[in-house]
Amino acid sequence: MAQLFKPGANNIAKTSIVFGAITPVALGYFIAAISRSPANTKVDVPRNPPVPFSHQPHHREPGIDSHNSPTT
């Protein structure tokens, strides 16, 4: 009986099995890396406070001693 596939077909089959196993792992790694990147999590993007608040009127309010606060 004659051969159905050429001997080079074995190399193609092995290569496709290896790439078939590596591709999902690599794809999962890259998706995880993109979702955890600073560009996506916006780590370096400063946020505005939700309500504008000035600490200036409360800075020297009588009765608040910031230097001698009790430790817990």
C-alpha positions in Angstrom: 0.0 0.0 0.0 1.3 3.5 -0.9 2.0 6.1 1.7 -0.8 8.6 2.1 1.4 11.4 3.5 4.9 12.5 2.7 7.6 12.2 5.4 7.6 16.0 5.9 4.0 15.8 7.1 5.2 14.5 10.4 7.1 17.8 11.0 4.0 19.8 10.1 1.9 17.7 12.5 4.3 18.1 15.4 4.7 21.8 14.8 0.9 22.3 14.7 0.5 20.3 18.0 3.1 22.4 19.7 1.6 25.7 18.5 -1.9 24.5 19.3 -0.7 23.9 22.9 1.3 27.2 23.2 -1.2 29.5 21.6 -4.0 29.4 24.3 -1.4 29.8 27.1 0.3 32.8 25.4 -3.0 34.4 24.6 -4.1 34.1 28.2 -0.8 35.6 29.4 -1.1 38.6 27.1 -4.8 39.2 28.0 -3.8 39.1 31.7 -0.9 41.4 31.1 -3.0 43.9 29.2 -5.8 43.9 31.9 -3.2 44.5 34.7 -1.2 47.2 32.8 -1.1 50.7 34.2 -2.8 51.9 31.0 -5.9 49.9 31.8 -5.9 50.3 35.6 -5.1 54.1 35.3 -2.5 54.0 38.1 -0.8 57.2 37.1 -3.9 59.2 36.3 -4.7 61.7 39.1 -8.4 61.8 40.1 -10.3 64.9 41.0 -12.0 64.9 44.5 -15.7 64.2 44.2 -16.6 67.3 46.2 -14.4 70.5 46.2 -13.2 70.9 49.7 -10.8 73.5 51.1 -8.9 72.7 54.3 -7.9 76.3 54.8 -10.8 77.3 57.1 -10.1 74.3 59.3 -6.3 74.5 59.3 -6.0 76.7 62.5 -9.3 76.0 64.1 -9.2 76.4 67.9 -9.4 73.2 69.9 -7.7 71.1 67.4 -4.1 70.2 68.4 -2.4 68.2 65.7 0.9 68.1 67.5 -0.2 66.4 70.7 -2.8 63.9 69.4 -3.2 60.8 71.6 -1.8 57.6 70.3 -3.9 54.5 70.3 
